[in-house]
Amino acid sequence: MSATHYREKLAQRIAAVGSRLCVGIDPRPELSGGVDAVPEFLKRVVGETWEYAAAFKPNMAYFEAMGLRGIEILQEMLAGMPDEVPVILDAKRSDIGETQKYYAKSYFENWNVDAVTLNPFLGYDSIEPFLDWEGKGIYLLAVTSNPGSQDFQRQKLADGRFVFELVQELGKRACQEGRATDVGYVVGLTNASEEVLDRIIDSPLLIPGLGAQGGDLASLQGRNRTAPDVVNVSRGITYKDMDKSFAEKAKEWAGQLAV
Ligand SMILES: O=c1ccn([C@@H]2O[C@H](COP(=O)(O)O)[C@@H](O)[C@H]2O)c(=O)[nH]1
């Protein structure tokens, strides 16, 4: 794939599959035959769903929970993923800039994922080490899908703005500075009210909360967005309706997210 920017690569993939489906990969060994059975389980998930996937989103937590073997399993899975499907590593990292340099190297250089999720709570200098990576993307947590998103993210400041709007200022600053990495935002479908969406800028969104969390796609309708947004489904493909194949479930969700 020759696209220079992450958002172009993602836009091309969305156009190619005709859907905004992001297939979430959160293996639960206790439901998948134990740790030893996870590699084969992941091979099936990836092998059966990739033709419907605009992106894949493995979440680090599920791999870390399997210990060192989990990290090996993640690496093996990443190495075997089809090149044309962007991979968003859901790591939600946050630390001082000096340490973030090493996370950036790990994810973008060693594992060569296309994008990662970051927690913006430590401010601009904490995301800076991720900003000079041509062809890569970051998603900053803006409005997450959990109820606690109300505790900080959807609080109003004295000037009437919401806290999540300050998160978007970080991305705007990176853009003004002409940084190479594309900046997008995580906006949970379960909290994507009109009040929220009216204030979300036209940058790539990663939208979790569909399926197991009960988010309603109707809330996204009628928005004039040009950014390559993707909507994530994890358990709704990997751990629901087990009488259906992963391919069938991915196809159904992809249809609901058709462009
Ligand atoms: O606000 C957020 C941010 C990330 N997630 C992650 O997305 C998936 C959702 O899984 P489902 O099984 O489809 O509910 C999971 O990895 C979460 O950690 C999120 O849900 N909300």
The ligand as a Gaussian input file, in Angstrom:
#p B3LYP/6-31G(d) Opt

LIG

0 1
 O      -13.867000       4.193000      25.204000
 C      -13.456000       3.063000      24.949000
 C      -12.162000       2.818000      24.545000
 C      -11.796000       1.552000      24.225000
 N      -12.659000       0.522000      24.318000
 C      -12.172000      -0.814000      23.948000
 O      -12.871000      -1.256000      22.786000
 C      -13.182000      -2.642000      22.909000
 C      -14.671000      -2.817000      23.014000
 O      -14.995000      -4.182000      23.112000
 P      -16.506000      -4.748000      22.976000
 O      -16.333000      -6.192000      23.289000
 O      -16.942000      -4.513000      21.547000
 O      -17.325000      -4.037000      23.958000
 C      -12.425000      -3.133000      24.138000
 O      -11.131000      -3.505000      23.747000
 C      -12.385000      -1.898000      25.006000
 O      -11.328000      -1.903000      25.922000
 C      -13.932000       0.761000      24.713000
 O      -14.776000      -0.160000      24.792000
 N      -14.298000       2.019000      25.020000

